[in-house]
């Protein structure tokens, strides 16, 4: 059975969102241990962003159930993230390079923070 682009996007989102949350947690810890004058404001902003992401994860997992999609196994290597999943009992596999995951979570973060990606500098 062929999967739809919506199903594929949903699986990818559910797999990538935890990496976005952990990236924000690392950043929060760095800010907390820094000597920024307004670090509590930055940390609070990141906390609120994490709450939005956690809610999105919850909704996405409910959507997985609704569409009879099950994540069977996730495995990480040095170069990629692989996911085995099923849609109505049909098995599928997705492999994402870490460079792609980084781009995806950066784009997601810009959406949560209402940042115009075209104005970002490297």
Residue frames as a rotation matrix with the C-alpha (Angstrom) as fourth column:
UNK 1
0.577 0.816 0.000 0.00
0.816 -0.577 0.000 0.00
0.000 0.000 -1.000 0.00
UNK 2
-0.276 -0.646 0.712 1.29
0.600 -0.695 -0.397 3.44
0.751 0.318 0.579 -0.91
UNK 3
-0.130 0.174 -0.976 1.54
0.901 -0.390 -0.189 6.04
-0.413 -0.904 -0.106 1.78
UNK 4
0.725 0.414 0.550 0.28
0.602 -0.768 -0.216 9.56
0.333 0.488 -0.807 1.27
UNK 5
-0.227 -0.818 0.529 2.52
0.344 -0.576 -0.742 12.58
0.911 0.013 0.412 1.59
UNK 6
0.275 0.413 0.868 0.46
-0.661 -0.574 0.483 13.62
0.698 -0.707 0.115 4.64
UNK 7
0.989 0.070 -0.127 1.14
0.027 0.770 0.638 10.28
0.143 -0.635 0.759 6.36
UNK 8
0.283 -0.959 -0.017 4.84
0.795 0.245 -0.555 10.54
0.536 0.144 0.832 5.58
UNK 9
-0.211 -0.322 0.923 4.97
-0.096 -0.933 -0.347 14.12
0.973 -0.162 0.166 6.90
UNK 10
0.667 0.541 0.512 3.17
-0.571 -0.071 0.818 13.09
0.478 -0.838 0.262 10.09
UNK 11
0.849 -0.425 -0.315 5.62
0.510 0.816 0.273 10.27
0.142 -0.392 0.909 10.81
UNK 12
-0.056 -0.924 0.378 8.56
0.670 -0.316 -0.672 12.56
0.740 0.216 0.637 10.12
UNK 13
0.056 0.163 0.985 7.15
-0.416 -0.893 0.171 15.24
0.908 -0.420 0.018 12.41
UNK 14
0.921 0.355 0.159 6.56
-0.299 0.383 0.874 12.80
0.249 -0.852 0.459 15.27
UNK 15
0.616 -0.760 -0.207 10.11
0.767 0.638 -0.061 11.49
0.178 -0.121 0.977 14.94
UNK 16
-0.186 -0.779 0.599 11.78
0.603 -0.572 -0.556 14.92
0.776 0.257 0.576 14.66
UNK 17
0.507 0.474 0.720 9.91
-0.161 -0.768 0.620 16.90
0.847 -0.430 -0.313 17.34
UNK 18
0.923 -0.197 -0.330 11.73
0.377 0.308 0.873 15.21
-0.071 -0.931 0.359 20.26
UNK 19
-0.026 -0.984 0.176 15.05
0.997 -0.039 -0.073 16.35
0.079 0.173 0.982 18.77
UNK 20
-0.066 0.100 0.993 13.75
0.217 -0.970 0.112 19.91
0.974 0.223 0.042 18.62
UNK 21
0.882 0.441 0.165 12.74
-0.082 -0.201 0.976 19.69
0.464 -0.874 -0.142 22.29
UNK 22
0.658 -0.682 -0.320 16.14
0.705 0.410 0.578 18.37
-0.263 -0.606 0.751 23.33
UNK 23
-0.205 -0.711 0.673 17.94
0.819 -0.501 -0.279 21.05
0.535 0.494 0.685 21.30
UNK 24
0.289 0.397 0.871 15.97
-0.111 -0.890 0.442 23.71
0.951 -0.224 -0.213 23.13
UNK 25
0.978 0.049 -0.203 16.79
0.184 0.256 0.949 22.05
0.099 -0.965 0.242 26.45
UNK 26
0.156 -0.988 -0.014 20.52
0.988 0.155 0.008 22.21
-0.006 -0.015 1.000 25.65
UNK 27
-0.268 -0.215 0.939 20.18
0.438 -0.896 -0.081 25.88
0.858 0.389 0.334 24.71
UNK 28
0.705 0.588 0.396 18.25
-0.117 -0.454 0.883 26.63
0.699 -0.669 -0.251 27.91
UNK 29
0.790 -0.466 -0.399 21.01
0.594 0.422 0.685 25.03
-0.151 -0.778 0.610 29.99
UNK 30
-0.209 -0.895 0.394 23.67
0.939 -0.296 -0.174 27.05
0.272 0.333 0.903 28.17
UNK 31
-0.014 0.283 0.959 21.75
0.083 -0.955 0.283 30.27
0.996 0.084 -0.010 28.70
UNK 32
0.904 0.424 -0.054 21.11
0.061 -0.004 0.998 29.43
0.423 -0.906 -0.030 32.37
UNK 33
0.558 -0.760 -0.332 24.80
0.755 0.300 0.583 28.90
-0.344 -0.576 0.742 33.01
UNK 34
-0.054 -0.556 0.830 25.80
0.785 -0.537 -0.309 32.04
0.617 0.634 0.465 31.10
UNK 35
-0.572 -0.160 -0.804 26.27
0.683 -0.635 -0.360 35.53
-0.453 -0.756 0.473 32.42
UNK 36
-0.488 0.516 0.704 23.47
0.507 -0.489 0.710 37.04
0.711 0.703 -0.023 30.31
UNK 37
-0.967 0.138 0.214 21.78
-0.247 -0.712 -0.657 39.88
0.062 -0.688 0.723 32.11
UNK 38
-0.183 0.983 0.003 18.27
-0.969 -0.180 -0.170 38.85
-0.167 -0.035 0.985 31.03
UNK 39
-0.877 -0.288 -0.385 18.71
-0.397 0.886 0.241 35.08
0.272 0.364 -0.891 30.98
UNK 40
-0.708 0.666 0.236 15.50
0.155 0.473 -0.867 34.39
-0.689 -0.577 -0.438 32.90
UNK 41
0.120 0.750 -0.651 13.52
-0.634 -0.447 -0.631 36.04
-0.764 0.488 0.422 30.09
UNK 42
-0.273 -0.310 -0.911 15.22
-0.934 0.313 0.174 33.93
0.231 0.898 -0.375 27.43
UNK 43
-0.993 -0.116 -0.003 14.79
-0.110 0.947 -0.303 30.73
0.038 -0.301 -0.953 29.42
UNK 44
-0.393 0.919 0.039 11.11
-0.060 0.016 -0.998 31.52
-0.917 -0.395 0.049 30.03
UNK 45
0.130 0.396 -0.909 10.60
-0.914 -0.307 -0.265 32.13
-0.384 0.865 0.322 26.31
UNK 46
-0.589 -0.420 -0.690 12.22
-0.670 0.731 0.127 28.78
0.451 0.537 -0.713 25.49
UNK 47
-0.898 0.344 0.275 10.09
0.013 0.644 -0.765 27.09
-0.440 -0.683 -0.583 28.18
UNK 48
-0.001 0.959 -0.284 6.94
-0.410 -0.259 -0.875 28.44
-0.912 0.115 0.393 26.55
UNK 49
-0.018 -0.096 -0.995 8.17
-0.996 0.093 0.009 27.34
0.092 0.991 -0.097 23.14
UNK 50
-0.925 -0.346 -0.158 8.80
-0.322 0.933 -0.159 23.84
0.203 -0.096 -0.974 24.53
UNK 51
-0.547 0.800 0.248 5.25
-0.060 0.258 -0.964 23.74
-0.835 -0.542 -0.094 25.88
UNK 52
0.253 0.613 -0.748 3.89
-0.820 -0.275 -0.502 24.56
-0.514 0.740 0.433 22.40
UNK 53
-0.346 -0.485 -0.803 6.05
-0.844 0.535 0.041 21.83
0.409 0.692 -0.594 20.89
UNK 54
-0.966 0.013 0.258 4.98
-0.141 0.811 -0.568 19.29
-0.216 -0.585 -0.782 23.52
UNK 55
-0.084 0.996 -0.020 1.33
-0.330 -0.047 -0.943 20.05
-0.940 -0.073 0.333 22.74
UNK 56
0.238 0.097 -0.966 2.04
-0.969 -0.037 -0.242 19.60
-0.059 0.995 0.085 19.04
UNK 57
-0.785 -0.556 -0.273 3.72
-0.556 0.827 -0.086 16.25
0.274 0.084 -0.958 19.79
UNK 58
-0.691 0.600 0.404 0.65
-0.076 0.495 -0.866 15.14
-0.719 -0.629 -0.296 21.73
UNK 59
0.283 0.840 -0.463 -1.70
-0.586 -0.230 -0.777 16.14
-0.759 0.492 0.427 18.90
UNK 60
-0.064 -0.404 -0.912 0.54
-0.976 0.218 -0.028 14.47
0.210 0.888 -0.408 16.32
UNK 61
-0.952 -0.285 0.111 0.59
-0.305 0.913 -0.273 11.20
-0.023 -0.293 -0.956 18.29
UNK 62
-0.237 0.946 0.222 -3.21
-0.139 0.193 -0.971 11.27
-0.962 -0.261 0.086 18.49
UNK 63
0.371 0.329 -0.868 -3.25
-0.855 -0.243 -0.458 11.78
-0.361 0.913 0.191 14.73
UNK 64
-0.665 -0.640 -0.385 -0.98
-0.724 0.678 0.125 8.74
0.181 0.362 -0.914 14.31
UNK 65
-0.799 0.414 0.436 -3.54
0.038 0.759 -0.650 6.62
-0.600 -0.503 -0.622 16.17
UNK 66
0.137 0.922 -0.362 -6.41
-0.384 -0.288 -0.877 8.08
-0.913 0.259 0.315 14.18
UNK 67
0.396 -0.061 -0.916 -4.68
-0.918 -0.034 -0.395 7.15
-0.007 0.998 -0.070 10.90
UNK 68
0.958 0.016 0.287 -3.62
-0.076 0.977 0.200 3.71
-0.277 -0.214 0.937 12.19
UNK 69
0.466 -0.884 -0.041 0.08
-0.218 -0.070 -0.974 4.54
0.858 0.462 -0.225 11.97
UNK 70
0.982 -0.190 -0.010 2.46
0.070 0.315 0.947 2.86
-0.177 -0.930 0.322 14.39
UNK 71
0.314 -0.949 -0.030 6.11
-0.853 -0.268 -0.448 3.67
0.417 0.167 -0.893 14.97
UNK 72
0.898 0.015 -0.439 7.74
0.073 0.981 0.183 0.26
0.434 -0.196 0.880 15.34
UNK 73
0.464 -0.828 -0.316 11.40
0.807 0.247 0.537 1.10
-0.366 -0.504 0.783 15.83
UNK 74
0.942 -0.330 0.064 13.77
-0.280 -0.876 -0.393 4.06
0.186 0.353 -0.917 15.72
UNK 75
0.549 -0.833 -0.071 17.49
0.762 0.464 0.452 3.63
-0.343 -0.302 0.889 15.33
UNK 76
0.913 -0.315 -0.259 20.25
-0.349 -0.932 -0.100 6.19
-0.209 0.181 -0.961 15.22
UNK 77
0.476 -0.858 0.193 23.61
0.879 0.463 -0.113 5.98
0.008 0.223 0.975 13.60
UNK 78
-0.321 -0.700 -0.637 26.37
0.620 -0.664 0.418 8.51
-0.716 -0.261 0.647 13.26
UNK 79
-0.985 -0.160 0.070 24.97
0.146 -0.539 0.829 9.69
-0.095 0.827 0.555 9.93
UNK 80
-0.583 0.812 -0.027 21.24
-0.335 -0.210 0.919 9.10
0.740 0.545 0.394 10.08
UNK 81
-0.604 0.586 0.540 18.02
-0.565 0.163 -0.809 8.40
-0.562 -0.794 0.233 11.90
UNK 82
-0.810 0.341 -0.476 16.00
-0.225 0.569 0.791 5.40
0.541 0.748 -0.384 10.71
UNK 83
-0.479 0.757 0.445 12.38
-0.718 -0.046 -0.694 4.69
-0.505 -0.652 0.566 11.49
UNK 84
-0.916 0.357 -0.182 10.38
0.192 0.788 0.585 1.52
0.352 0.501 -0.791 10.89
UNK 85
-0.647 0.762 0.023 6.63
-0.487 -0.390 -0.781 2.12
-0.586 -0.517 0.624 10.96
UNK 86
-0.789 0.470 0.395 3.38
0.606 0.698 0.381 0.65
-0.096 0.540 -0.836 9.74
UNK 87
-0.666 0.699 -0.259 0.28
-0.704 -0.704 -0.093 2.15
-0.247 0.120 0.961 8.19
UNK 88
0.433 0.901 0.039 -2.72
-0.879 0.431 -0.203 -0.14
-0.200 0.054 0.978 8.50
UNK 89
0.641 -0.241 0.729 -0.35
-0.090 0.919 0.384 -3.09
-0.763 -0.311 0.567 8.95
UNK 90
0.837 -0.441 0.323 1.75
0.429 0.162 -0.889 -2.26
0.340 0.883 0.325 5.85
UNK 91
0.453 -0.760 -0.466 5.43
0.656 -0.071 0.752 -1.86
-0.604 -0.646 0.466 6.79
UNK 92
0.833 -0.266 0.486 7.49
0.208 -0.663 -0.719 1.16
0.513 0.700 -0.497 5.77
UNK 93
0.256 -0.812 -0.525 10.96
0.902 0.005 0.432 2.51
-0.348 -0.584 0.734 6.51
UNK 94
0.909 -0.045 0.413 12.29
0.127 -0.917 -0.379 6.06
0.396 0.397 -0.828 6.52
UNK 95
0.171 -0.902 -0.396 15.91
0.966 0.075 0.246 7.14
-0.192 -0.425 0.884 6.84
UNK 96
0.949 0.135 0.287 16.79
0.178 -0.975 -0.132 10.77
0.262 0.177 -0.949 7.49
UNK 97
-0.065 -0.997 0.037 20.31
0.692 -0.072 -0.719 12.16
0.719 -0.021 0.694 7.41
UNK 98
0.003 0.020 -1.000 21.16
0.939 -0.344 -0.004 14.20
-0.344 -0.939 -0.019 10.51
UNK 99
-0.924 -0.355 -0.138 21.85
0.279 -0.878 0.389 17.20
-0.260 0.321 0.911 8.28
UNK 100
-0.549 0.808 0.212 18.25
0.154 -0.152 0.976 16.98
0.822 0.569 -0.041 7.03
UNK 101
0.182 0.597 -0.782 16.89
0.910 0.199 0.363 16.60
0.372 -0.778 -0.507 10.58
UNK 102
-0.477 -0.457 -0.751 18.80
0.728 -0.684 -0.046 19.72
-0.492 -0.569 0.659 11.61
UNK 103
-0.974 0.157 0.160 17.33
-0.005 -0.728 0.685 21.73
0.224 0.667 0.710 8.74
UNK 104
-0.226 0.960 -0.163 13.84
0.398 0.243 0.884 20.43
0.889 0.135 -0.437 9.49
UNK 105
0.179 0.318 -0.931 13.95
0.982 -0.006 0.187 21.25
0.054 -0.948 -0.313 13.20
UNK 106
-0.792 -0.453 -0.409 15.41
0.453 -0.885 0.103 24.68
-0.409 -0.104 0.906 12.44
UNK 107
-0.790 0.562 0.243 12.49
-0.031 -0.432 0.901 25.38
0.612 0.705 0.359 10.11
UNK 108
0.092 0.841 -0.533 10.01
0.693 0.330 0.641 24.12
0.715 -0.429 -0.552 12.71
UNK 109
-0.203 -0.256 -0.945 11.61
0.931 -0.349 -0.106 26.31
-0.303 -0.901 0.310 15.36
UNK 110
-0.988 -0.156 0.016 11.36
0.152 -0.922 0.355 29.41
-0.040 0.353 0.935 13.17
UNK 111
-0.344 0.935 0.086 7.63
0.153 -0.035 0.988 28.70
0.926 0.353 -0.131 12.83
UNK 112
0.241 0.434 -0.868 7.13
0.898 0.241 0.369 28.31
0.370 -0.868 -0.331 16.59
UNK 113
-0.255 -0.459 -0.851 9.09
0.775 -0.623 0.103 31.50
-0.577 -0.634 0.515 17.24
UNK 114
0.776 0.621 0.110 7.54
0.534 -0.554 -0.639 33.46
-0.336 0.554 -0.762 14.36
UNK 115
-0.007 -0.866 -0.499 10.93
-0.113 -0.496 0.861 34.20
-0.994 0.063 -0.095 12.85
UNK 116
0.873 0.232 -0.430 11.30
-0.417 -0.106 -0.903 35.03
-0.255 0.967 0.004 9.18
UNK 117
0.557 -0.667 0.495 13.80
0.476 0.744 0.468 32.45
-0.681 -0.025 0.732 7.93
UNK 118
0.603 -0.319 0.731 14.80
0.700 -0.230 -0.677 34.69
0.384 0.920 0.085 5.03
UNK 119
0.694 -0.315 0.647 16.28
-0.360 -0.931 -0.066 37.19
0.623 -0.187 -0.759 7.46
UNK 120
0.904 -0.386 0.181 18.40
0.013 0.450 0.893 34.71
-0.427 -0.805 0.412 9.43
UNK 121
0.436 -0.851 -0.294 22.16
-0.799 -0.217 -0.560 34.84
0.413 0.479 -0.774 9.13
UNK 122
0.621 -0.244 -0.745 24.39
0.204 0.968 -0.147 31.81
0.757 -0.060 0.651 9.55
